[in-house]
């Protein structure tokens, strides 16, 4: 609800570390720095005293941290109360779902499960990309999200429930020149890895050290960050590199212009490579309903067989 620059200021003010704040907000450190500088210019005051060893709040920064925190809490209370009034007396719940999930195997079953189990609640489902899901959850615009990640265990501000694990497959254009003599593991070290991972994940040695072993062992020449799955698929078809994708995604494994290969046999450490489908909500005392929603969604994938190919 608050201006994005104010949200980033509050996060930096809480931890007094630009790199850590960027990680918590799922953006690059450069983006955080730009927003803070922009806010300081707009207000005409300095908010932080920065040195090579530490970050400290100025007196004005301390005052604004207190006031902005109070405003943020007041806004959350107002929004929560408005949502409790609902539409025609019904409670509203804003649910975000990763838009590239298989519609028939994942998205529709989730929608049907929630609406049938809680008929008195109005569910406002929103299909969004990975970055928007996390940002809107942290901004309290969404009460719960269903997304995919392999780094979710480090998301400290968020409660996450594992729904299902999907193994990665190598995806590359069917007519890629690198495949003229067939596929081999050595090809990957000569190709660009196309990814939706946030660029900030590569800006910190500590973050890279905490990456799964398979991610550190993955051979590739370089990487290219793309904003969403649709753009990534276009770059694949343009023969710009390869990607690691999972079978719960829409329109990947039935695309005749793309070829898929297993990771098994390339390197033992890559055999566990995959991404988890997770249900996330922010921590707090008023999240009982979100816990119930997460439990119901998890039952879709534990009470029945795992989702099939899209």
C-alpha positions in Angstrom: 0.0 0.0 0.0 2.9 2.4 0.7 5.1 3.9 -1.9 7.7 1.4 -3.0 10.6 3.7 -1.9 9.1 3.9 1.6 8.7 0.2 1.8 12.4 -0.3 0.9 13.4 2.5 3.3 11.6 0.7 6.1 13.4 -2.6 5.3 16.8 -1.0 5.2 16.0 0.9 8.4 15.1 -2.4 10.1 18.2 -4.3 9.3 20.7 -1.4 8.5 22.1 -3.4 5.7 21.4 -2.7 2.0 22.4 -6.1 0.8 20.2 -7.9 3.4 17.3 -5.6 2.7 17.5 -6.3 -1.0 17.5 -10.0 -0.4 14.4 -9.7 1.9 12.6 -7.6 -0.7 13.6 -9.9 -3.6 15.2 -7.1 -5.6 18.7 -6.2 -6.5 20.9 -4.0 -4.2 21.1 -1.4 -7.0 17.3 -1.1 -7.0 17.2 -0.6 -3.3 19.9 2.0 -3.5 18.1 3.9 -6.3 14.8 4.0 -4.4 16.5 5.3 -1.2 18.4 8.0 -3.2 15.2 8.9 -4.9 13.3 9.2 -1.6 16.1 11.3 -0.1 16.0 13.6 -3.1 12.2 13.9 -3.0 12.3 14.7 0.8 15.3 16.9 0.6 17.0 15.2 3.6 19.5 12.5 4.3 18.1 9.3 5.8 21.2 7.2 6.3 24.9 7.8 7.2 26.8 5.3 5.1 30.4 4.2 5.4 32.3 1.2 4.2 31.7 -0.6 7.5 28.2 0.4 8.6 24.9 2.0 7.9 23.2 4.2 10.4 20.0 6.2 10.5 20.1 10.0 10.7 17.9 11.7 13.2 15.4 12.4 10.5 15.7 8.8 9.4 14.8 7.5 12.9 11.8 9.8 13.0 10.5 8.8 9.6 11.1 5.1 10.4 8.7 5.4 13.4 6.1 7.5 11.5 6.2 5.3 8.3 5.9 2.2 10.4 2.9 3.5 12.2 1.3 4.5 8.9 2.0 1.1 7.4 0.4 -0.6 10.4 -2.6 1.7 10.3 -3.0 1.0 6.5 -2.9 -2.8 7.1 -5.6 -2.5 9.8 -7.8 -0.4 7.5 -7.3 -2.8 4.6 -8.0 -5.9 6.7 -11.1 -4.3 8.2 -12.4 -3.4 4.7 -11.7 -6.9 3.5 -13.5 -8.3 6.5 -16.6 -6.4 5.4 -16.4 -8.1 2.1 -18.7 -8.0 -0.8 -22.3 -8.3 0.3 -21.1 -9.3 3.7 -18.6 -11.9 2.4 -15.0 -11.9 3.5 -12.5 -11.2 0.7 -9.3 -13.1 0.3 -6.7 -12.1 -2.3 -4.9 -15.2 -3.6 -1.9 -15.0 -6.0 -1.0 -17.9 -8.2 2.0 -18.3 -10.6 0.5 -17.6 -14.0 2.7 -20.2 -15.8 1.4 -23.2 -13.8 -0.7 -25.7 -15.8 -4.2 -24.4 -15.8 -6.0 -27.7 -15.8 -3.6 -29.7 -13.5 -2.8 -27.0 -10.9 -4.6 -23.7 -11.1 -8.2 -24.9 -11.6 -7.9 -27.6 -8.9 -6.7 -24.9 -6.4 -9.5 -22.5 -7.3 -12.1 -25.3 -7.1 -10.8 -26.6 -3.7 -10.9 -23.2 -2.0 -14.2 -22.0 -3.4 -16.0 -25.2 -2.6 -14.6 -25.5 0.9 -15.2 -21.9 1.8 -18.3 -20.8 -0.1 -18.9 -17.8 2.1 -15.5 -16.3 1.2 -15.0 -14.2 -1.9 -11.7 -15.3 -3.4 -10.0 -12.8 -5.6 -7.6 -14.9 -7.6 -4.8 -13.2 -9.4 -2.4 -14.9 -11.9 1.0 -13.1 -11.7 4.7 -13.6 -12.5 7.2 -14.7 -9.8 8.4 -11.3 -8.8 5.0 -9.7 -8.6 3.7 -12.5 -6.4 6.4 -12.0 -3.8 6.3 -8.2 -3.9 2.5 -8.1 -3.5 2.6 -10.6 -0.6 5.2 -8.6 1.2 3.1 -5.4 0.6 0.1 -7.1 2.1 -1.8 -6.9 -1.2 -2.1 -10.7 -1.3 -2.9 -12.9 1.7 -1.4 -16.0 0.2 0.5 -17.1 -2.9 1.1 -20.3 -4.7 4.5 -20.2 -6.5 7.6 -22.1 -7.4 11.2 -21.8 -6.2 14.3 -23.8 -5.1 15.5 -21.1 -2.7 12.3 -20.6 -0.7 13.9 -21.9 2.6 15.8 -18.7 2.9 12.7 -16.5 2.7 12.8 -15.5 6.4 9.8 -13.0 6.4 7.5 -15.7 4.9 5.9 -18.9 6.1 6.1 -21.5 3.3 4.4 -24.9 2.9 5.9 -27.4 0.5 3.2 -28.7 -1.9 5.2 -30.8 -4.4 8.7 -31.2 -5.8 9.2 -31.3 -9.5 12.5 -32.4 -11.1 14.1 -30.1 -13.6 14.6 -31.0 -17.3 16.9 -29.3 -19.8 15.0 -27.4 -22.4 16.5 -26.2 -25.7 15.3 -25.3 -29.1 14.8 -28.3 -31.4 16.9 -26.7 -34.2 19.7 -25.3 -32.0 23.1 -25.5 -33.8 24.7 -27.1 -30.7 22.5 -30.2 -31.3 23.8 -30.9 -34.8 25.8 -33.9 -33.4 23.3 -34.8 -30.7 23.0 -33.8 -27.1 25.8 -34.2 -24.6 26.6 -32.7 -21.2 29.6 -30.8 -22.5 27.3 -28.6 -24.6 25.9 -26.8 -21.5 29.2 -25.2 -20.6 29.2 -23.5 -24.0 25.6 -22.2 -23.7 23.8 -19.3 -21.9 21.5 -20.3 -19.1 18.1 -18.5 -19.5 16.5 -18.0 -16.1 13.8 -16.1 -14.2 16.0 -16.0 -11.1 16.3 -12.6 -9.6 19.7 -10.9 -10.6 20.3 -10.1 -6.9 20.9 -13.8 -6.3 24.2 -13.5 -8.1 25.3 -10.3 -6.4 26.3 -11.9 -3.1 28.9 -14.6 -2.5 27.0 -15.7 0.6 23.8 -16.2 -1.4 25.6 -18.2 -4.0 27.2 -20.4 -1.2 23.7 -21.1 0.1 22.5 -22.2 -3.3 21.8 -25.9 -3.7 24.8 -28.0 -4.6 23.3 -28.9 -8.0 22.9 -25.2 -8.8 26.5 -24.5 -8.1 27.6 -27.5 -10.2 25.4 -26.7 -13.2 27.6 -26.2 -16.2 26.9 -23.0 -18.3 28.8 -20.3 -20.1 26.9 -17.4 -18.6 23.3 -16.5 -17.6 20.6 -14.2 -18.9 17.8 -13.0 -16.5 14.4 -12.8 -18.2 11.3 -11.2 -16.6 8.8 -14.0 -17.1 8.3 -17.5 -18.5 6.8 -16.3 -21.7 9.8 -14.2 -22.5 12.1 -17.1 -21.6 10.2 -19.4 -23.9 10.6 -16.9 -26.8 14.4 -16.7 -26.1 14.5 -20.5 -26.2 12.8 -20.7 -29.5 15.2 -18.0 -30.8 18.1 -20.4 -29.9 19.6 -18.0 -27.3 20.5 -20.7 -24.8 19.0 -23.4 -22.6 16.8 -23.4 -19.5 15.9 -25.7 -16.6 12.1 -26.1 -16.4 9.7 -28.3 -14.7 6.6 -30.3 -15.8 4.0 -28.3 -13.9 4.4 -25.3 -16.4 2.0 -24.5 -19.1 3.0 -24.8 -22.8 6.5 -26.1 -22.3 6.6 -29.9 -22.8 4.0 -29.9 -25.6 5.8 -27.3 -27.7 7.1 -29.0 -30.9 9.8 -26.3 -31.2 11.5 -27.3 -28.0 13.4 -30.4 -26.9 13.9 -31.7 -23.4 16.6 -33.8 -21.8 17.1 -35.4 -18.4 19.8 -34.2 -16.1 20.6 -37.7 -15.0 24.0 -38.9 -16.2 25.5 -35.5 -16.5 26.7 -35.1 -12.9 25.6 -36.9 -9.7 25.0 -33.6 -7.9 22.5 -32.6 -10.6 20.2 -35.6 -10.1 18.4 -33.7 -7.3 17.9 -30.6 -9.4 14.3 -29.4 -9.3 11.9 -26.7 -8.1 9.3 -26.8 -5.3 5.7 -25.7 -5.6 5.0 -23.9 -2.4 2.2 -22.0 -0.7 3.4 -18.8 1.1 1.9 -16.3 3.5 3.4 -13.7 5.8 4.0 -14.4 9.4 1.7 -12.9 12.0 -1.0 -13.6 14.6 -3.9 -13.1 12.1 -2.9 -15.8 9.7 -5.1 -18.7 10.8 -7.2 -18.6 7.7 -4.2 -18.6 5.5 -2.9 -21.7 7.4 -6.2 -23.4 6.7 -6.1 -22.5 3.0 -2.5 -23.8 2.7 -3.5 -27.1 4.4 -6.4 -27.5 2.0 -4.2 -26.8 -1.1 -1.6 -29.2 0.1 -4.2 -31.9 0.3 -4.8 -31.6 -3.4 -1.3 -32.9 -4.0 -0.9 -35.4 -1.2 -4.4 -37.0 -1.1 -4.2 -37.7 -4.8 -1.5 -38.6 -7.3 1.0 -35.9 -8.1 0.0 -33.6 -11.0 0.6 -35.1 -14.4 2.2 -33.4 -17.4 0.3 -30.2 -18.4 
